[in-house]
């Protein structure tokens, strides 16, 4: 009876409390925060459009526009200088935090990221608001643990995952995609604990955000498509063409991103960051003055293409210019998201494939919107390596349920194409870059040790793959006294043979204590390595 009572207590404490109560609280706070952020961002987007329109009507408008952009860039760089974790895409930053690669200060990420992102939007930098939403949701998850369960740091990454998923769902109005974000992109694994926390956070976050949008008469959906035609199966080959095109484009996209990053870090490494940032803001302002399609998140561009508008040579030019600006801005660490810009690139590719097909009569004109939606899904699937999340997003946000077959075909063939080429996922490329920055100049330590699962430990009752261990930590073996065939779930008293590499031994050991309980760790070997080590989520 005592064992049963202890099991129930442990279940309530280490599963229900973090999985339902705290994750629900994180989702609730995230939903409110992201609603405020989206509301402010929409206002800034409109203000930015008015500023550019006014500048085009003024003979000296370009001069004043460039000076204003330089000033905004300097303010943005000042924030990034003191809080470098705010640099770059919000989703890759959140992933790096959720995988334990980089630390995060939750209050600074919530408030300063809010301001930094709005400065990016005001200038028209082609980055989105969904990335900062995910990062702020991650920070809000950590803040929830810090406020209500500070002693239970083992719960932190789970609740942060829930906050990140809630941020994604609230920003994109795609709750199922938000849950899949945890499995396919954040942790690259399925775990019941991750599902519970992410689902609970997404449900509360989406409900709060939806109700606030309804009360304030604010648009909730990211895209609003009505009367989308159903693509007959005889035109499914079009989805295959679009999928291959998106897969090839994603491969080139990632290679170009790496090339631009290498150029900036080698050829221009001596130029101070504040000069680079100011120049980027000014360049975007000048280009946007002459070409409005180059400005903003790309949401307006995707909307126009979904409505059937677009000229092929303008789309090619917009793709090239927007891509180069995004490569430079993201590699320079300017705050902003990559999700909606990625959708815009996919929409352009889908449209460029559909335009000649409709003109030749091979594809009915009324299926143009479906082709664009397939392009958006396929490019997201290929660039981020998230086919399931991409398909779910198409069904939720792009009215893709009645066109599930072409959407799945496009996403699958795009994924297969880029996997065949052996190109690293774009998101992983950005995460790797963040890991290099975080660990630059540090010495790695490789440790083998033995630890015991404590009586009331967080890991007790969970399978090894269900626990978010420190980065690069592997469980080499489990020894249970007097038992030959060990059950999958860990039990109190199990002795674990651990192998991990770390840049901060004290922090990693503290994380292990939070998972396994306070104890004396038996170190079997400890070595330092000169070369940089990778720290993936295992």
C-alpha positions as CSV (number, residue, x, y, z in Angstrom):
1,X,0.0,0.0,0.0
2,X,2.8,2.4,0.9
3,X,4.5,1.6,-2.5
4,X,1.2,2.4,-4.3
5,X,0.7,5.6,-2.3
6,X,4.3,6.6,-3.1
7,X,3.8,5.9,-6.8
8,X,0.6,8.0,-6.9
9,X,2.4,10.8,-5.1
10,X,5.3,10.7,-7.5
11,X,2.8,10.6,-10.5
12,X,1.0,13.6,-9.2
13,X,4.2,15.5,-8.5
14,X,6.3,14.7,-11.5
15,X,3.7,14.2,-14.2
16,X,0.3,15.8,-13.5
17,X,1.6,19.0,-11.8
18,X,4.1,20.0,-14.5
19,X,2.2,18.4,-17.3
20,X,-1.2,19.9,-16.6
21,X,-1.1,22.7,-14.0
22,X,2.2,24.5,-14.8
23,X,2.0,23.9,-18.6
24,X,-1.5,25.2,-18.6
25,X,-0.4,28.3,-16.7
26,X,2.5,28.8,-19.1
27,X,0.1,28.5,-22.0
28,X,-2.3,31.0,-20.4
29,X,0.4,33.6,-19.9
30,X,1.8,33.0,-23.3
31,X,-1.6,33.4,-25.0
32,X,-2.0,36.8,-23.4
33,X,1.5,37.9,-24.2
34,X,1.4,36.8,-27.9
35,X,-2.0,38.5,-28.3
36,X,-0.5,41.8,-27.1
37,X,2.6,41.2,-29.3
38,X,0.5,40.4,-32.4
39,X,-1.7,43.4,-31.8
40,X,1.4,45.7,-31.4
41,X,3.1,44.1,-34.4
42,X,0.0,44.7,-36.7
43,X,0.0,48.3,-35.7
44,X,3.7,48.6,-36.4
45,X,3.3,46.9,-39.8
46,X,0.6,49.5,-40.8
47,X,2.8,52.3,-39.4
48,X,5.7,51.1,-41.5
49,X,3.6,51.0,-44.7
50,X,2.4,54.6,-44.0
51,X,6.0,55.8,-43.4
52,X,7.2,54.3,-46.7
53,X,4.2,55.7,-48.6
54,X,4.8,59.2,-47.2
55,X,8.5,58.9,-48.0
56,X,7.7,58.1,-51.7
57,X,5.7,61.3,-51.9
58,X,8.4,63.5,-50.5
59,X,11.4,64.6,-52.6
60,X,13.7,64.1,-49.7
61,X,11.8,61.1,-48.4
62,X,14.5,58.6,-49.3
63,X,17.1,60.6,-47.3
64,X,14.9,60.8,-44.2
65,X,14.0,57.2,-44.6
66,X,17.6,56.1,-44.7
67,X,18.5,58.3,-41.7
68,X,15.6,56.9,-39.7
69,X,16.5,53.3,-40.6
70,X,20.1,53.9,-39.5
71,X,18.9,55.3,-36.1
72,X,16.5,52.3,-35.6
73,X,19.3,49.9,-36.5
74,X,21.7,51.5,-33.9
75,X,19.0,51.1,-31.2
76,X,18.3,47.5,-32.2
77,X,22.1,46.7,-32.1
78,X,22.4,48.3,-28.7
79,X,19.8,45.9,-27.4
80,X,21.4,42.9,-29.1
81,X,24.9,43.9,-27.8
82,X,23.8,43.5,-24.2
83,X,21.5,40.5,-24.8
84,X,23.1,38.5,-27.6
85,X,20.6,35.6,-27.0
86,X,18.1,37.8,-28.8
87,X,20.1,37.6,-32.0
88,X,18.7,35.7,-35.0
89,X,15.6,33.7,-35.7
90,X,13.3,33.2,-32.8
91,X,12.5,29.5,-33.6
92,X,16.2,28.4,-33.9
93,X,16.9,30.3,-30.6
94,X,14.0,28.6,-28.9
95,X,15.2,25.2,-30.2
96,X,18.7,25.8,-28.9
97,X,17.2,26.7,-25.5
98,X,14.8,23.7,-25.4
99,X,17.6,21.3,-26.3
100,X,19.7,22.8,-23.5
101,X,22.4,24.2,-25.8
102,X,22.1,27.8,-24.8
103,X,20.7,29.4,-21.6
104,X,18.0,32.0,-21.4
105,X,17.0,34.9,-19.1
106,X,13.2,34.8,-19.3
107,X,12.4,38.4,-18.3
108,X,14.9,39.9,-20.8
109,X,13.6,37.7,-23.5
110,X,10.0,38.6,-22.9
111,X,10.4,42.4,-22.7
112,X,13.5,43.2,-24.8
113,X,12.7,40.7,-27.5
114,X,9.3,42.4,-27.8
115,X,10.9,45.8,-28.4
116,X,13.7,44.5,-30.6
117,X,11.2,42.6,-32.9
118,X,9.0,45.7,-33.2
119,X,12.0,47.8,-34.3
120,X,12.7,45.1,-37.0
121,X,9.1,45.3,-38.2
122,X,9.1,49.1,-38.3
123,X,11.9,49.2,-40.7
124,X,10.4,46.4,-42.9
125,X,13.2,43.8,-42.4
126,X,11.9,40.6,-44.2
127,X,11.5,38.6,-40.9
128,X,8.3,37.4,-39.2
129,X,6.6,37.7,-35.8
130,X,6.1,34.0,-35.3
131,X,9.7,33.4,-34.4
132,X,9.8,35.9,-31.6
133,X,6.4,34.5,-30.4
134,X,7.9,31.1,-30.0
135,X,11.0,32.5,-28.2
136,X,8.8,34.6,-25.9
137,X,6.6,31.6,-25.2
138,X,9.8,29.6,-24.3
139,X,10.8,32.4,-21.9
140,X,7.3,32.6,-20.4
141,X,7.5,28.8,-19.8
142,X,10.8,29.3,-17.8
143,X,9.3,32.3,-16.0
144,X,6.3,30.1,-14.9
145,X,8.7,27.5,-13.4
146,X,10.8,30.2,-11.8
147,X,7.7,31.8,-10.2
148,X,5.8,28.6,-9.1
149,X,8.3,25.7,-9.0
150,X,11.8,27.1,-8.7
151,X,13.1,24.0,-6.9
152,X,12.0,21.7,-9.6
153,X,14.4,22.6,-12.4
154,X,13.9,19.2,-14.1
155,X,10.5,20.4,-15.1
156,X,11.9,23.5,-16.8
157,X,12.5,22.3,-20.3
158,X,9.1,20.6,-20.5
159,X,7.3,23.7,-19.4
160,X,9.4,25.8,-21.8
161,X,8.5,23.4,-24.6
162,X,4.8,23.9,-23.7
163,X,5.3,27.7,-23.8
164,X,7.1,27.5,-27.2
165,X,4.3,25.4,-28.7
166,X,1.7,27.8,-27.3
167,X,3.6,30.7,-28.8
168,X,3.6,29.1,-32.2
169,X,0.0,28.1,-32.0
170,X,-1.1,31.6,-30.9
171,X,1.0,33.3,-33.6
172,X,-0.2,31.0,-36.5
173,X,-3.6,30.0,-35.2
174,X,-2.6,26.4,-35.9
175,X,-2.8,24.4,-32.6
176,X,-2.1,21.0,-34.0
177,X,1.0,22.3,-35.8
178,X,2.0,23.8,-32.5
179,X,1.9,20.4,-30.8
180,X,3.8,18.8,-33.6
181,X,6.4,21.5,-33.4
182,X,7.5,19.9,-30.1
183,X,8.1,16.5,-31.6
184,X,9.3,17.3,-35.1
185,X,11.4,20.4,-34.7
186,X,12.1,21.2,-31.0
187,X,13.2,17.7,-29.7
188,X,13.0,15.4,-32.7
189,X,11.4,12.7,-30.6
190,X,8.0,11.6,-29.3
191,X,7.4,11.4,-25.6
192,X,4.2,11.2,-23.5
193,X,5.5,13.9,-21.2
194,X,6.3,16.2,-24.0
195,X,2.8,15.6,-25.5
196,X,1.0,16.3,-22.3
197,X,2.9,19.6,-21.6
198,X,2.7,20.8,-25.2
199,X,-1.0,19.9,-25.7
200,X,-2.1,21.5,-22.4
201,X,-0.1,24.7,-23.1
202,X,-1.4,24.9,-26.7
203,X,-5.0,24.4,-25.7
204,X,-5.0,27.1,-23.0
205,X,-2.8,29.5,-25.0
206,X,-5.0,29.2,-28.2
207,X,-8.2,29.6,-26.2
208,X,-7.0,32.7,-24.5
209,X,-5.6,34.2,-27.7
210,X,-8.8,33.4,-29.6
211,X,-11.1,34.9,-26.9
212,X,-9.0,38.1,-26.7
213,X,-9.2,38.4,-30.5
214,X,-12.9,37.9,-30.4
215,X,-13.4,40.5,-27.6
216,X,-11.3,43.1,-29.4
217,X,-12.6,42.2,-32.9
218,X,-9.0,41.3,-34.0
219,X,-8.1,38.9,-36.8
220,X,-7.2,35.5,-35.3
221,X,-6.3,33.4,-38.3
222,X,-3.0,33.8,-40.1
223,X,-4.6,33.2,-43.5
224,X,-8.3,33.3,-44.4
225,X,-9.1,31.2,-47.5
226,X,-12.7,30.8,-48.7
227,X,-14.1,28.6,-51.4
228,X,-10.8,26.8,-52.2
229,X,-11.3,24.4,-55.1
230,X,-10.6,20.7,-54.7
231,X,-7.8,19.4,-56.9
232,X,-8.9,16.2,-58.8
233,X,-6.5,13.3,-58.6
234,X,-5.7,13.6,-62.3
235,X,-3.8,16.8,-61.5
236,X,-1.8,15.4,-58.6
237,X,1.3,15.3,-60.8
238,X,1.4,19.1,-60.4
239,X,2.0,18.6,-56.7
240,X,4.9,16.3,-57.5
241,X,6.5,19.0,-59.8
242,X,6.0,21.7,-57.1
243,X,7.5,19.3,-54.5
244,X,10.6,18.7,-56.5
245,X,11.0,22.4,-57.2
246,X,10.6,23.3,-53.5
247,X,13.1,20.5,-52.5
248,X,15.7,21.9,-54.9
249,X,15.0,25.4,-53.9
250,X,15.4,24.6,-50.2
251,X,18.7,22.9,-50.8
252,X,20.0,26.0,-52.7
253,X,18.5,28.2,-50.1
254,X,20.4,26.5,-47.3
255,X,23.7,26.5,-49.2
256,X,23.3,30.2,-49.9
257,X,22.6,30.9,-46.3
258,X,25.8,29.2,-45.2
259,X,27.8,31.0,-47.9
260,X,26.5,34.4,-46.8
261,X,27.2,33.6,-43.2
262,X,30.8,32.5,-44.0
263,X,31.3,35.7,-46.1
264,X,30.1,37.9,-43.2
265,X,32.1,36.1,-40.6
266,X,35.4,36.1,-42.6
267,X,35.5,38.9,-45.1
268,X,33.6,41.4,-43.0
269,X,34.6,40.2,-39.5
270,X,36.5,43.3,-38.7
271,X,33.5,45.6,-39.3
272,X,31.7,46.3,-36.0
273,X,28.3,44.8,-35.5
274,X,26.6,48.2,-35.0
275,X,27.9,49.3,-38.4
276,X,26.7,46.1,-40.1
277,X,23.3,46.4,-38.4
278,X,22.9,50.0,-39.4
279,X,23.9,49.3,-43.0
280,X,21.4,46.4,-43.2
281,X,18.5,48.6,-41.9
282,X,19.4,51.3,-44.4
283,X,19.7,48.9,-47.3
284,X,16.3,47.4,-46.5
285,X,14.8,51.0,-46.4
286,X,16.4,52.0,-49.7
287,X,15.3,48.7,-51.5
288,X,11.8,48.9,-49.9
289,X,11.5,52.5,-51.1
290,X,11.7,51.3,-54.7
291,X,10.3,47.8,-54.3
292,X,7.5,47.3,-51.6
293,X,7.4,43.6,-52.2
294,X,10.8,43.3,-50.6
295,X,9.5,44.6,-47.3
296,X,7.8,42.9,-44.4
297,X,7.3,39.4,-43.3
298,X,6.0,38.2,-46.7
299,X,2.5,37.6,-45.4
300,X,1.0,40.2,-47.8
301,X,2.9,38.5,-50.7
302,X,1.6,35.1,-49.8
303,X,-2.0,36.5,-49.5
304,X,-1.8,38.0,-53.0
305,X,-0.6,34.8,-54.5
306,X,-3.3,32.8,-52.7
307,X,-5.8,35.1,-54.3
308,X,-4.3,34.3,-57.7
309,X,-2.3,37.5,-58.4
310,X,1.4,37.6,-59.5
311,X,3.7,38.3,-62.4
312,X,6.4,35.7,-62.9
313,X,9.4,38.1,-63.4
314,X,8.3,40.2,-60.4
315,X,8.1,37.1,-58.3
316,X,11.6,35.9,-59.3
317,X,13.0,39.3,-58.5
318,X,11.1,39.4,-55.2
319,X,12.4,35.9,-54.3
320,X,16.0,36.8,-55.0
321,X,16.0,40.2,-53.2
322,X,14.0,38.9,-50.2
323,X,16.2,35.9,-49.8
324,X,19.4,37.9,-49.9
325,X,18.1,40.4,-47.3
326,X,16.9,37.5,-45.1
327,X,20.3,35.8,-45.3
328,X,22.2,38.9,-44.4
329,X,19.7,40.0,-41.7
330,X,19.6,36.6,-40.0
331,X,23.3,35.9,-40.2
332,X,23.9,39.3,-38.7
333,X,21.6,38.4,-35.8
334,X,18.8,40.8,-36.4
335,X,15.7,39.8,-34.4
336,X,12.9,38.2,-36.3
337,X,11.2,34.9,-37.4
338,X,11.8,32.7,-40.4
339,X,8.5,30.9,-40.5
340,X,6.2,33.3,-42.5
341,X,9.1,34.4,-44.8
342,X,9.6,30.7,-45.5
343,X,5.9,30.3,-46.4
344,X,6.3,33.3,-48.7
345,X,9.2,31.7,-50.5
346,X,7.1,28.5,-50.9
347,X,4.2,30.5,-52.2
348,X,6.4,32.1,-54.8
349,X,7.7,28.7,-56.0
350,X,4.2,27.3,-56.1
351,X,3.0,30.3,-58.2
352,X,6.0,30.1,-60.5
353,X,5.2,26.5,-61.2
354,X,1.5,27.1,-61.6
355,X,1.8,30.2,-64.0
356,X,3.2,28.3,-67.0
357,X,1.0,25.2,-66.3
358,X,-2.2,27.3,-66.3
359,X,-1.2,29.3,-69.4
360,X,-0.5,26.0,-71.3
361,X,-3.9,24.7,-70.2
362,X,-2.3,21.8,-68.3
363,X,-3.7,23.1,-65.0
364,X,-7.1,24.8,-64.6
365,X,-6.8,28.4,-63.5
366,X,-9.1,27.8,-60.5
367,X,-6.5,25.4,-59.0
368,X,-3.8,28.2,-58.9
369,X,-4.5,28.8,-55.2
370,X,-4.1,25.1,-54.4
371,X,-0.7,25.1,-56.2
372,X,0.4,28.0,-54.1
373,X,-0.7,26.3,-50.9
374,X,1.1,23.1,-52.0
375,X,4.2,25.3,-52.6
376,X,4.0,26.8,-49.1
377,X,3.7,23.4,-47.5
378,X,6.4,21.7,-49.6
379,X,9.0,24.4,-49.1
380,X,8.4,24.4,-45.3
381,X,8.7,20.6,-45.3
382,X,12.0,20.7,-47.2
383,X,13.7,23.6,-45.5
384,X,12.8,22.7,-41.9
385,X,12.5,18.9,-42.4
386,X,9.1,19.0,-40.8
387,X,6.7,17.2,-43.2
388,X,4.1,16.3,-40.6
389,X,4.0,19.8,-39.1
390,X,3.8,21.2,-42.6
391,X,0.9,19.0,-43.6
392,X,-0.9,19.8,-40.4
393,X,-0.4,23.5,-41.0
394,X,-1.7,23.3,-44.5
395,X,-4.9,21.5,-43.2
396,X,-5.4,24.0,-40.4
397,X,-4.4,27.3,-41.9
398,X,-4.6,26.9,-45.7
399,X,-7.9,25.0,-46.0
400,X,-5.9,21.9,-47.1
401,X,-8.2,19.2,-45.7
402,X,-10.1,18.8,-49.0
403,X,-6.7,18.9,-50.8
404,X,-4.9,16.5,-48.4
405,X,-3.5,14.2,-51.2
406,X,-1.7,17.0,-53.2
407,X,-0.5,18.6,-50.0
408,X,0.9,15.3,-48.7
409,X,2.4,14.5,-52.1
410,X,4.1,17.9,-52.4
411,X,5.5,17.8,-48.8
412,X,6.7,14.2,-49.1
413,X,8.5,14.6,-52.5
414,X,10.1,17.9,-51.3
415,X,11.3,16.2,-48.2
416,X,12.7,13.2,-50.1
417,X,14.4,15.5,-52.6
418,X,16.3,17.5,-50.1
419,X,17.1,14.4,-48.0
420,X,18.5,12.7,-51.1
421,X,20.8,15.7,-51.7
422,X,22.1,15.4,-48.1
423,X,21.5,19.0,-47.2
424,X,21.3,20.0,-43.5
425,X,17.9,21.4,-42.5
426,X,17.9,25.2,-42.6
427,X,16.8,25.4,-38.9
428,X,19.5,23.1,-37.8
429,X,22.0,25.2,-39.7
430,X,20.9,28.3,-37.7
431,X,20.9,26.3,-34.4
432,X,24.5,25.1,-35.2
433,X,25.6,28.7,-35.7
434,X,24.1,29.6,-32.3
435,X,25.8,26.7,-30.6
436,X,29.2,27.8,-32.1
437,X,28.7,31.4,-30.8
438,X,27.6,30.2,-27.4
439,X,30.6,27.9,-26.9
440,X,33.3,29.9,-28.7
441,X,36.5,30.0,-26.7
442,X,35.3,27.4,-24.1
443,X,37.0,24.0,-23.4
444,X,34.8,20.9,-23.6
445,X,35.0,18.2,-20.9
446,X,34.0,14.6,-21.6
447,X,32.9,12.7,-18.5
448,X,31.8,9.1,-17.7
449,X,30.1,8.6,-14.4
450,X,27.6,6.6,-12.4
451,X,24.6,7.9,-10.7
452,X,21.6,6.4,-8.9
453,X,17.9,7.1,-9.4
454,X,16.7,8.6,-6.1
455,X,13.5,7.5,-4.3
456,X,11.6,10.7,-5.2
457,X,13.5,11.5,-8.4
458,X,11.9,13.0,-11.5
459,X,13.2,10.2,-13.6
460,X,11.6,7.5,-11.5
461,X,8.8,5.8,-13.4
462,X,9.8,7.2,-16.8
463,X,11.6,5.5,-19.7
464,X,15.0,6.8,-20.6
465,X,13.8,8.4,-23.9
466,X,11.0,10.2,-22.0
467,X,13.5,12.2,-19.9
468,X,15.1,15.4,-21.3
469,X,18.7,14.7,-20.2
470,X,21.4,17.4,-20.5
471,X,22.7,17.9,-24.1
472,X,24.9,15.1,-25.4
473,X,24.2,12.9,-22.3
474,X,23.9,9.2,-23.1
475,X,22.8,6.4,-20.8
476,X,25.2,3.6,-21.6
477,X,23.7,1.0,-19.2
478,X,21.3,0.5,-16.3
479,X,22.0,-1.8,-13.5
480,X,19.3,-3.0,-11.1
481,X,20.3,-5.1,-8.1
482,X,19.2,-8.7,-8.4
483,X,17.3,-8.3,-11.7
484,X,18.4,-9.7,-15.0
485,X,15.6,-8.3,-17.3
486,X,15.1,-4.7,-16.5
487,X,11.7,-3.1,-17.3
488,X,11.8,-0.1,-19.7
489,X,10.8,2.4,-16.9
490,X,13.5,3.5,-14.5
491,X,13.0,2.7,-10.8
492,X,14.5,4.1,-7.6
493,X,17.8,2.5,-6.9
494,X,18.7,1.9,-10.6
495,X,22.4,2.7,-11.2
496,X,23.0,4.6,-14.5
497,X,26.2,4.5,-16.4
498,X,26.4,8.0,-18.0
499,X,28.5,9.6,-20.7
500,X,28.3,13.3,-21.5
501,X,30.3,16.1,-22.8
502,X,29.9,19.6,-21.5
503,X,31.3,23.1,-21.5
504,X,30.0,23.8,-17.9
505,X,30.5,20.8,-15.6
506,X,28.8,22.4,-12.6
507,X,25.7,23.3,-14.6
508,X,25.4,19.9,-16.2
509,X,25.8,18.1,-12.9
510,X,23.2,20.3,-11.3
511,X,20.8,19.3,-14.2
512,X,21.5,15.6,-13.5
513,X,20.8,16.2,-9.8
514,X,17.4,17.8,-10.6
515,X,16.5,14.7,-12.7
516,X,18.0,11.9,-10.5
517,X,18.1,13.5,-7.1
518,X,21.0,15.0,-5.0
519,X,23.8,12.5,-4.4
520,X,27.5,11.8,-4.8
521,X,28.3,11.3,-8.5
522,X,30.9,8.6,-9.1
523,X,33.2,9.9,-11.8
524,X,34.8,7.0,-13.8
525,X,36.8,9.2,-16.2
526,X,37.1,12.9,-17.1
527,X,39.0,14.3,-20.1
528,X,39.2,17.7,-21.8
529,X,39.1,18.1,-25.5
530,X,40.5,20.9,-27.6
531,X,38.2,20.7,-30.5
532,X,34.7,21.9,-30.5
533,X,32.0,19.3,-29.6
534,X,28.5,19.1,-30.9
535,X,25.7,19.1,-28.4
536,X,22.6,17.7,-30.1
537,X,19.4,16.6,-28.3
538,X,19.8,12.8,-27.9
